[in-house]
């Protein structure tokens, strides 16, 4: 079976690339191990929540997806307040200061996944192989040949690895990957709150990790507590009411009493920086291409930006130019490497800075946080980058 592009992985990033190429005239294959579960009929919430910046919301909207999501389950973020670990240093961001309507949108992973999956069903240029698993990859001069475990063989000009942090494509295409484990887990859960959150997000740098409150509709919040493994395991083992109390106290009782609506879950954290994102006939996007600390909430945004940039390179290529041409794919790599590296340096640097017990360093980091709050130009640039207007 011949295709122009085979995308391995139909998660948020892989599916968004397929949708961005829906009017390209290119013949696409999308490989996925299992279809996403249908949205539940009850009012339950997904514990995996993402902060989607406005630039990527526009990208999904242009692809015909964002507008079809249930907007009553998406919360805009109008303000964000960040505290250092001395109970005094703080940094405040507002959409008004940034000159935008919102800093981000908080949306459930499964809501976006369902919207993308439904949109894909109607695309005539996309053939979905699901359930399907890869067995072998051979890259020749004129094509990449991907064998599936069920015996089918797909031949394409380009294979895109969008298959997550343990990427099969990355490993079998020969990319060297040496992730650095943070020895932390991101503990996630959702709550109802006593006091209105007013569409504000909060973040606290603490001695035991970094805690973020993200607003959900109807006076609910989602939390991500990035904590070292012993603390994370302790949190996961707590009874529900005790877990609520710990999260409430860690958040300085900012939103009053918390009531748990989804049990806590956790995912391990690591840093992954690849020297290259492309090889002849192979490109990586999303978590297959990079992993970052979640303290900035930019992981999925980097992935969507990968998909957007790769789609632009493919759509704007010269007539009849091969989609898998290495020099063409290098345009995508050059366009993305600086932004990815900048985000990794910031998040990894902040992680190291706030996980150091040196008293002098503690004073310096908190002073720097407060100083940034009063430097309008620097703060505005940070905001513009976070919302996707820079980079």
N, C-alpha and C positions, 0 to 999 in steps of 0.2 A: 504494500500500500504506500503510495507516494504522497508526501505533504511538503508544503513550504516550511512549516514550523511545527515541531512537536514540543508541547509544554508539559513537563512532568510535574504534577502537583496542581490541584485545583482548589487550593486554599484561597484565602483572601487575595494574596498577591498574584498567584498564577491565574486565577479566574479574572482578576482585574485586567491583566495583560491581554487575555483572550477577548474581553469585551472592548478594550481600547483598539483592537485590530478588527472589529466586527465589520467595518466598511472598507477594509483594505484590499479586498480581492484576493487575499492570500488564503490558502487552504491550510487550516489548522487542525491538529490533533491534540486533545487534552487527556492526559493520563491521570487517573485518580484511583486510589485503593478502595475507597468506599464513598458512597454518596452521603452528603450531610443529612442528618436526621431532620425531619420536618419540624417546623416550629410547634411547640406545645400549644394546646388549646387553652390551657389555664393561664393565670397571671404570673407564672414563675419567671425568675430572672436568671440569666446566664452569669456565672461567676467570672467569666473571662470578658473583661471590658476593655475597650480601646479608646484613647483620645485621638480623634482624627482631626488634623488641622484643616483650616478652611481651604487651602490650596488642594489638598487631596479630596476633600468633599466635592470641590468643583470638578476634579478629575473623574470621580465616580459619577457625578451628575452628567458630565459630557459623554460618558460611556453608557448612559441610560439606566443607571442603577440607583443612585442616591435618592432621586425623586420618588422612586417606587417603594422605598422603605417606610415602615410605619413611623411617622415623625413623632407620634405621641410617646414613643419609647426611646427617643433621642433627646439628650439635654445639652443645650449650649452652655459654654463656660464664658462668663462675662468678666470674671476676675480670678486672679490666683495670688495666694499669699503664702510666702515661704519663710520659715523660721530657722535660724541657726540653732546650735546646741548650747547656747548660753542663756536662752529664754528671753533675750532682748533683741538680738540682731534679726532683721527681717528684710524681705524684698517683696515688693508688691507690683503686680502687673494688672492692667485693666485693658479691656477692649477699646474703651474710649481713648486712652493714651496712645494705643497702637493705630487708631483711626480705622478700626474695623468693627463689624457688628458683634463678632464673637472671637474668642481666642482659640476655641476648639469645640468639637462636638463629642460627647461621650455616648458611645453606642456599643451594644452587645456584639460580640464576635458572631454568635449564631444568627443574629438578625441580618448582618451584612452578608454572611455566607449564604443564607437562604436567598437573599435578594440577588446576589451574583449568580447563584446556581439556577434560579428560575429564569433570569435573563438569558443565560447561556442556552437554555433549551430551544429558544427561538432563533438561534443564529445559524443560518444555512452554511456558513463557511467553517463551522466548528464541528468536528466529529469527536464525541466523548467516548472514551474507553473506560468504563467503570462498571464493576470492579476490575482493576487490572494492576499488575505489578511488573516491574522491569526485571529482566533476566541478564541482558548483556548489551553492551554499547560498543560499537566499532565506528571510528571516525576515519573516513577515506578522503581522498582529495576532492571528490565531487559530491559527497553526501555523508550524512551520519546515519548509521543503521542501528535501530533500537529493536531488540528482541524482547517480547513479553513472555511471561512465564506460561501463558496458555498456548504458546507456539506461534502467535501472530508476529509478523515482522513489519516494522514501519521504517520507511526510508524518507529522510527529509534533508532540506538544506541547512536547517538549524535546529538544535535541541536546546531548550531553555530549562534549566534546573530551578524550579520553584517549589522544591520538595522539602523545605524546612531545614532546621538546624542539623539534623543527621542526614543530610542530603545524599541520596544514592547517586545522583548524577555527578555531584562534586567528587565523590570518591572514585567513581568508575571512569571519569574523564581525566583523572590524574592531577586535580588541583591539590596542592599541599595545604593542609589545614592543621593548625596547632592551637586549638582553643585554650584559653586560660580560665580556669574555673575560679569564680569568686568565693566559693565555699559559702554561698548564701542562697536562700530561696526567697522567691516572691510569694508571700502569703496573701491570698485574695479572698474576699467575701463581700457580700452585700448586706446593707442594713436599712431599716427605717430610722429616721432621726427625729428627736423631739423638737428641735428648733429649725426654722426654715434655713436652708443652705443658700438661698438667693442666687443660685447658679454660680457659686464660688467654689473653686478648688483650693485645697490646702495641702501644704507639705511641711513636714518637720524632719530636720536632720537631728538624729538622736544617737546616744552612745550605743544603743543596741540595734541601730539600723536607720532606715529612712521610711517614714510613714506618709502615705498620700491619701487624701480623701478626694474622691471625684464625684461630682453631682450627677444624680439620676433624676428622672421625672418623679413627680408626686412625693417630694420630700424623702427620697431615698438616696443613698450614696453607695459607692463601691470603694473598697480600699485596696491598696497594694502596700504591704509592709515588707520591705526588702531587709531581711535579717539574717545574721549568721546562723548556720545550721542548728546549733543547740537551741537558740532562741526560737527559730522557726518550728522545730519539732515540739518544743514546749507549748507554743501557741496552738499548734494543731491538736495537741492532746487535751487541751482545756475543755471542760464542759461549756456548753453554749453561753450560759449567763456569765461565767467567769471570763470567757473570751470577749464578750461584749464589754465587760468592765475594763479589761486591759486595753482594748482599742479606744474606749472612751477616755480613759485616763491619759493614754499616750497622745491623744489629740487634744489635751488640755480642756476637755469638756466643752469644746467649742460649739458643738451642735447638740449639747444636752445628752439625754439618755439615748442609747442605741439599742435597737432590737434586731437580732439576726434573722435574715430572710433566706440566705443560702449558706450552707455549711462551708467552713474554710477549706481551701485547697491550696496547693503550692506548686511552683515550678522552679527548677534550678536556674541559677544565673551564671553567665559566663561572657567572656569577651572573645570575639573571633574577628581577626583582621586578615584578609587574604591579600597576597601580593598582586594577584590578577583576578579579575571578574570574568574574563573571557579567554577562550582558546579558539582555534579554528573550528567553526561549526558548533560551538558550545558557549552559552552565556548563563550566568547565575544571577538570580534576583532574590530579594527578600532575605529570610533567615539562612538560606543556602549560601548567600554571599557575605553575610556579616551578622554578628550578634553584638548587642550593646546592653549596658546596664539600663534597667527600666526607670531610673530616677527622673529622666526627662520626659518619659512617655512617648519617645520618638521612634521606637522600634518598628511599628507597623507603618508609620509615616515614611521612614526610609524605604521600606519595601514598596509602598505605593509609588513613591518617587522613582524607584528603579523601573517599575513597570511602565510608568508614564514616559520616562526618558528612552527606554528601549523601544517602546512603540513609536515614539517620535523619530528615532533614528531609522527604523524600518519603513515608516510611512514616507519619510523624506529622502530615501535613498534614490540614486539615479535609476532611470528606467532600465529594467532588465538586470539590475545588479543583484547578485546572489545574496540572499538573506544571511548566509553563513560566512560571508567573506570576512576574514580576520581583521582587515583594515577598517571595514565598516563597523564591526563590533567594537573595535577599539574606540570609536567615537563615543559609544555608550559608556565604556569604561572610563575614559577621560572625563566625561561629563559628571560621573557619579563619584569617583574616588575622593575628590576633595571634600565634598559634602559629608560622605560617610566617615572619612578620617577625622574631620573637624568635630562631628558629633561624638565619635568614640573618644577623642582626646578630652572633650569637655566632661562627658559622663564618667570616664575612667578617672580623670583628674579629680573631680568632685568626690567620687567614691573614696579615693586614697586620702584626700584632704580631710574628709570628715570621719575617717576611720583611723585617726591617729591621735593618741592620747597626750602628745606633747603639749604642755600648757601654753607655750609661746605660740605654737602653730594654731592652737584653739583660739587664742586671742586674735591672731592675724586673719584667720578665715572668717570669723564673725565680724571683725571690723571691715573686711573686704565686702561682705554681704551687705552690711549697712551702707557702706560708701557707694556701692553700685546703685542702691536704692535712690541715691540723691544725684546720680550722674545721668541726667535725662537722655543724652545721646547714646551712651553705652546701653542703658536699659532698653531704649527703643530698638536698638539694633538686635539685642537678644530676643525681644518680642517678635520682630519682623522675621527673624530666622526660625523661631519656633512655630509661627503660623504658616511658614512655607513661602514667604515673600522674598526671602534671600536664599541663595544657595541653589 
